[in-house]
Amino acid sequence: MAILDFIVGLGPSVMMPILLTIFGMILGASFGKSLRSGLTVGVGFIGLNLVIGLLGGNLGPAAQQMVANFGLSLTTIDVGWPAAAAIAFGSQVGAVIIPIGLVINVVMLLTNTTQTVNIDIWNYWHFAFTGALVQGITGSFALGAFASAMNMIIVMVIADRTAPGVEEFLGLPGVSLPHGFSGAYAPIALVMNAILKRIPGINKININPEKVQKKLGVFGEPLIVGTVIGMIIGAMAKYDIAKILQLGVTMGGVLILIPRMAAMLMEGLIPISDAAQIFIEKRFNNRGKMYIGLDSAVGIGHPTTLAVALLLTPITIFLAIALPGNTVLPFADLAVIPFMFVLVVPFTKGDFFRTFIIGLVIVIAGLYIATDLAPLHTEMALAANFDMGGATQISSICDGANPMAWGITKLMNMGMIGAGILGVFSIALAYWNRTKIIAEAKAE
């Protein structure tokens, strides 16, 4: 535990190179090749985090200014995902989530119920957050730990099932995204996309960023689109002309830099992914393809993901004002809106219109979920001795608006009956995944 806590405390940019170097050597790659791959991934994460920080550092103040302009007096403050992660790891469930997660991943690999080697240990906090919510509402550590474990199993299956789309549409070969926040929206995308494709008229609408770019020429490029949307947000924040232009160029830069940083990260992962496939082919004949599980940050660079997220940023603030019963003031987590759509895009095949409609529903539902969980979220923060900065009630978009965490919490509030339902569902889902993995392996 002490060693794991130390490694996680180093942050993803240091943790990932260490884990990938060890993992690469286990798979048979040389130390030098493994080290280079690991460090390249670390550099990719540094670049990605810098650009995401640039996004949040510029978008956050603009959003705050928009909130001030509209004179909002919403009572629940969005304190952001870093606070949610601190609260999750500061809980009793958070103290044991890493060994629980590692054991679950190993057991699922041995039983052929997953194809993902989840090395994204930092993001185990999403599972801990769910467990902390459950412990808070039930008063039971055991039920909280159980909920965390089942949450991870469900997300691992989602990661496997969405991995082909991640490869094809997000350009991440050999990668899956077992991310507790992004993964929660995949089932919603699956259902809503199927419905939208069956509605006459709507099913004929197809706004593909690449086609739009070809028709509009230079004005359809992500750089120009991001700049224009950034300037609109700046104008709505009532910035002066200099700040409007600066925000526009910054947002345009973000749309260019994120995919390039993700490409560097993939450059480091490819040798490890190739070594993993060779390792599996040599030692197992019923495993099929294996994936490396990573943070969904590597997939937010798709043009549709970023364009929809930027467009929905001011809309989210308007919705917070207009929706009856909502108490959440979106602020700190506005920059994580792209993470909601990472696993939506593979279902919509990058179609802007369907992604936007699904995103609108996700945001509306998310505000109500965050409002509903706010008292429990605040209770968790107080239990973890989190400094709320004078706020009487807090929440967040990530993971306070997470539909999977909310659903599991409500189910587990039924006690042992809810635990039984959740356990049966999770195991059934894992078994279904096993049948597909074996069938695909035989077909290959």
Secondary structure by P-SEA (a helix, b strand, c coil): caaaaaaaaaccaaaaaaaaaaaaaaacccaaaaaaaaaaaaaaaaaaaaaaaaaaaaaaaaaaaaaaaaccccccccccaaaaaaaaaaccccccaaaaaaaaaaaaaaaccccccccccccaaaaaaaaaaaaaacccaaaaaaaaaaaaaaaaaaaaaaaaaaaccccccccccccaaaaaaaaaaaaaaaaaaaccccccccccaaaaaaaacccccaaaaaaaaaaaaaaaacccaaaaaaaaaaaaaaaaaaaaaaaaaaaaaaaaaaaaaaaaaaccccccbbbbbbccccccccaaaaaaaaaaaaaaaaaaaccccccccccccccccccccaaaaaaacccaaaaaaaaaaaaaaaaaaaaaaaaaaaaaaaaaccccccccccccccccccaaaaaaaaaacccaaaaaaaaaaaaaaaaaaaaaaaaaaaac
